[in-house]
Amino acid sequence: MPDVKQTSLPSSQGARPDGRLLKAIKRDIQAVPPIWLMRQAGRYLPEYRATREQAGGFLDLCYSPELAAEVTFQPIRRYGFDAAILFADILLIPQALGQKLWFEPGEGPRLEPLEDGKAIAALNVTASEDFLSPIYETVDRLRTGLPAETDLIGFAGAPWTVATYMIAGRGTPDQAPARLFAYQHRQDFTALMDVLVEATAQYMKRQVDAGADLLQIFDTWAGVLPEAEFAEWSIAPTKALVERLRALGVTVPIIGFPKGAGPLLPRYVAETGVDAVGLDPAVPLSWAVPTLADDIVCQGNLDPLLLVAGGDRMLKAIDGILDAFDGKPFVFNLGHGIVPQTPPEHVAQLVERVRNR
């Protein structure tokens, strides 16, 4: 890979005090909440597009520590977010376990589908650790190069969400292939979840060892599950993952993001052991604040399409979120990731509004 220019960001020296995000998750009530955005490094930024072209492909970018660190730094340079999040992908875990992964231009990720228990039994947790070593190098570069006050988030996909892609080989509208597989092949699906819990715990621990200050678990497809299956395939594996991380000596805070969980959020919060919870745009704050905010730190939940639209409607929505969580420990974020068509100037307006309204 070609060399990347010096980031020109100040390096942290010695022991690093908690940044504003860590303080919020430890229940410090701040007059101005910390802000970071899911997918804050991505295609909406021209500098990201240039770096990705330099890399040659998405996976090449993920596995190049220099370039992955560069795209993670880019939104910090532009907007001064309170946290950076490692640039990687939730499907690196299946690839590390031995499943074939590739990206179709203009369509997204593809995996060779897991069709039966034999394919699941062939997954190799031990081999995954060395395979993912470039990601840990990226984390080390980030923690060294970020400003001391900027917290660094490591992440992974929740076992349920990752399993849905592993079984179908791609995203589908309601992840029906994985749901059907779980119903029809319960023992094999349980075995897959066990593999993913262990592989993900090892992966996230190594991120923390390399310098991540906190972790986020993305359960993007939690909302497609009925209540009983939500408990079995979203809550239980996430709880097992958190417990395994703690058993491995990981003490940093963990944010859970069960997108689409809705009224099942209180149970998720009560049972998984996460320290903070992300709210998607459909969660009504008039319900979430009195129901959740006294028990756990909330993060969210501006609609990413409002960030595309901009204008007074966006500003009013930002103010509404800030007002709803006034007096509570809170992290401002979107309700899901930034979409590619987002104007960068709208992100600047968002940051300005949160910090200076």
Backbone hydrogen bonds, N-H to C=O, Kabsch-Sander energy under -0.5 kcal/mol:
donor,donor_aa,acceptor,acceptor_aa,energy
12,S,143,R,-0.5
12,S,144,T,-0.6
20,R,149,E,-0.6
23,K,19,G,-2.3
24,A,20,R,-2.0
25,I,21,L,-2.3
26,K,22,L,-1.5
27,R,24,A,-2.0
28,D,23,K,-2.6
29,I,27,R,-0.6
30,Q,28,D,-0.6
36,W,332,F,-1.6
40,Q,37,L,-1.5
42,G,40,Q,-0.6
45,L,42,G,-2.0
49,R,45,L,-1.9
50,A,46,P,-2.0
51,T,47,E,-1.9
52,R,48,Y,-2.9
53,E,49,R,-2.0
54,Q,50,A,-1.8
55,A,51,T,-2.0
56,G,52,R,-1.9
61,L,57,G,-2.0
62,C,58,F,-2.3
63,Y,59,L,-2.2
64,S,61,L,-1.1
68,A,64,S,-3.2
69,A,65,P,-2.0
70,E,66,E,-1.9
71,V,67,L,-2.3
72,T,68,A,-1.4
73,F,69,A,-2.3
74,Q,70,E,-1.5
76,I,72,T,-0.5
76,I,73,F,-0.7
77,R,73,F,-2.4
78,R,74,Q,-2.1
79,Y,75,P,-2.5
80,G,75,P,-0.5
80,G,76,I,-1.7
81,F,75,P,-0.5
82,D,35,I,-2.4
83,A,35,I,-0.5
84,A,151,D,-2.7
86,L,153,I,-2.6
88,A,86,L,-0.8
92,L,89,D,-1.5
93,I,90,I,-0.7
95,Q,91,L,-1.5
96,A,92,L,-2.7
97,L,93,I,-1.9
98,G,94,P,-0.5
98,G,95,Q,-1.3
99,Q,94,P,-2.6
102,W,110,R,-2.4
104,E,108,G,-2.8
107,E,104,E,-2.4
108,G,104,E,-2.5
110,R,102,W,-3.0
111,L,169,G,-2.5
112,E,100,K,-1.7
114,L,166,M,-2.2
115,E,113,P,-0.7
120,I,116,D,-1.5
121,A,117,G,-2.7
122,A,118,K,-1.1
123,L,120,I,-1.5
124,N,97,L,-2.2
125,V,123,L,-0.7
128,S,124,N,-0.8
128,S,125,V,-0.7
129,E,125,V,-0.6
129,E,126,T,-0.8
130,D,126,T,-0.5
131,F,127,A,-1.5
132,L,128,S,-1.6
133,S,130,D,-1.7
135,I,132,L,-1.3
136,Y,132,L,-1.1
137,E,133,S,-1.8
138,T,134,P,-2.0
139,V,135,I,-2.1
140,D,136,Y,-2.1
141,R,137,E,-2.3
142,L,138,T,-2.4
143,R,139,V,-2.7
144,T,140,D,-1.9
145,G,141,R,-2.1
146,L,142,L,-2.4
150,T,147,P,-1.9
151,D,82,D,-2.0
151,D,149,E,-0.7
153,I,84,A,-3.2
153,I,151,D,-0.5
154,G,152,L,-0.5
154,G,214,L,-2.8
156,A,216,Q,-1.7
158,A,218,F,-3.1
162,V,158,A,-2.5
163,A,159,P,-2.5
164,T,160,W,-1.8
165,Y,161,T,-1.1
166,M,162,V,-2.0
167,I,163,A,-2.2
168,A,164,T,-1.9
169,G,165,Y,-2.5
179,R,175,Q,-1.7
180,L,176,A,-2.9
181,F,177,P,-2.3
182,A,178,A,-2.6
183,Y,179,R,-1.9
184,Q,180,L,-2.6
185,H,181,F,-3.0
189,F,185,H,-2.8
190,T,186,R,-2.6
191,A,187,Q,-1.9
192,L,188,D,-2.0
193,M,189,F,-2.4
194,D,190,T,-2.2
195,V,191,A,-2.0
196,L,192,L,-2.4
197,V,193,M,-2.5
198,E,194,D,-2.0
199,A,195,V,-2.8
200,T,196,L,-2.5
201,A,197,V,-2.2
202,Q,198,E,-2.3
203,Y,199,A,-2.1
204,M,200,T,-2.7
205,K,201,A,-2.4
206,R,202,Q,-2.1
207,Q,203,Y,-1.5
208,V,204,M,-2.1
209,D,205,K,-2.8
210,A,206,R,-1.7
211,G,207,Q,-0.7
211,G,208,V,-1.1
212,A,207,Q,-2.3
213,D,152,L,-2.5
214,L,152,L,-1.3
215,L,253,P,-2.2
216,Q,154,G,-1.9
217,I,255,I,-2.8
218,F,156,A,-2.3
218,F,216,Q,-0.6
219,D,217,I,-0.7
219,D,257,F,-2.5
220,T,218,F,-0.6
222,A,219,D,-1.6
223,G,259,K,-1.7
224,V,221,W,-1.3
225,L,222,A,-1.6
230,F,226,P,-3.0
231,A,227,E,-2.0
232,E,228,A,-1.7
233,W,229,E,-3.7
234,S,229,E,-0.5
234,S,230,F,-1.8
235,I,230,F,-2.6
236,A,231,A,-2.1
238,T,234,S,-1.6
239,K,235,I,-3.0
240,A,236,A,-2.4
241,L,237,P,-2.4
242,V,238,T,-2.7
243,E,239,K,-2.7
244,R,240,A,-2.3
245,L,241,L,-2.5
246,R,242,V,-2.4
247,A,243,E,-2.3
248,L,244,R,-1.7
249,G,246,R,-1.5
250,V,245,L,-2.5
251,T,249,G,-0.6
255,I,215,L,-3.1
256,G,276,A,-2.7
257,F,217,I,-2.1
259,K,219,D,-0.8
259,K,257,F,-1.4
261,A,258,P,-1.9
264,L,261,A,-2.2
265,L,262,G,-2.1
268,Y,264,L,-2.2
269,V,265,L,-2.8
270,A,266,P,-2.4
271,E,267,R,-2.1
272,T,268,Y,-2.3
273,G,269,V,-0.8
275,D,254,I,-2.8
276,A,254,I,-1.3
277,V,297,V,-2.5
278,G,256,G,-3.0
279,L,299,Q,-3.3
283,V,280,D,-1.8
287,W,284,P,-1.3
288,A,284,P,-2.7
289,V,285,L,-2.2
291,T,287,W,-1.6
292,L,288,A,-3.3
293,A,288,A,-1.0
293,A,289,V,-1.1
295,D,292,L,-2.1
296,I,292,L,-1.9
297,V,275,D,-1.0
298,C,329,P,-0.8
299,Q,277,V,-2.1
300,G,331,V,-2.1
302,L,333,N,-1.8
306,L,303,D,-1.3
307,L,303,D,-1.1
308,V,304,P,-1.0
309,A,305,L,-2.3
310,G,306,L,-2.9
314,M,310,G,-0.8
315,L,311,G,-2.1
316,K,312,D,-2.8
317,A,313,R,-1.9
318,I,314,M,-2.5
319,D,315,L,-2.3
320,G,316,K,-2.1
321,I,317,A,-2.0
322,L,318,I,-2.4
323,D,319,D,-2.7
324,A,320,G,-2.1
325,F,321,I,-1.6
326,D,323,D,-1.1
328,K,325,F,-2.4
331,V,298,C,-1.9
332,F,34,P,-2.7
333,N,300,G,-1.5
335,G,302,L,-3.0
338,I,38,M,-2.4
342,T,339,V,-1.9
346,H,343,P,-1.5
347,V,343,P,-1.0
348,A,344,P,-1.7
349,Q,345,E,-1.9
350,L,346,H,-2.2
351,V,347,V,-2.4
352,E,348,A,-2.3
353,R,349,Q,-2.4
354,V,350,L,-2.5
355,R,351,V,-2.1
356,N,352,E,-2.1
357,R,353,R,-1.2
